[in-house]
Amino acid sequence: MKKLISTAIPALAVAAALLAPAQAMAGSAEGKLQVKVMGTAVLPDGKIVEVKNDPLGLTVGANTKANDNYVPTLAVEYFATPNVSVETICCFTTHGVRGTGTLAPATDIVDHVMILPATVTLKYHLPLEGGIKPYIGAGPSLFVVFGEKPGSSVTPLGVTKVKMSNELGFALQAGIDIPVNDKGMGISLDAKKYFMDTTAHFYAGNAEVLTTKHSLDPWVLSAGLTFRF
């Protein structure tokens, strides 16, 4: 929690700096465009759900877990009607993968993997007294994965490269927008649950020595400032 707060505070400070000049423009609580700058916790799973290639039997009784990460995010939302909008987010999140079960001693299987979660959601907002708007949403997401590096637990075994697949999945979303003033500034709390797998390919030279499918399925929890105009 302290790490999330320490990440969110700089993000909110940047948001305030960005939104302050915009507030002098034509901000409106009923504007069609809304921008959000938030601090975000990315909480993935990472467990093995299928073993596709394991000639040495390395995964018997084994499993894996991806670490959590805390990042700034930017969201841009267009309101087609007062209660229906389309939103997309932009962020990069970096994770590592460790072993569990019989792989528990392997604390560094993948020490760096960067993910761009390209996501678009269709949202419905329920207007309440005082301009407060809880919402729900859903939509597709493409996880673009790059920068993977084998960790120190597998390089002594001869692993020289790891590649994780890009995948198309789905996200469910819920949250609330709370107005701060009548100029379009507000506070947003947002939660997304992704349903997303990836396949990891481990290589020793040019030979693929292990192939496993993993459930990522992260919770993505955000809080930050909004400006609508």
Order of alpha helices (4+ residues) and beta strands (2+ residues): alpha-beta-beta-beta-beta-beta-beta-beta-beta-beta-beta-beta-beta-beta-beta
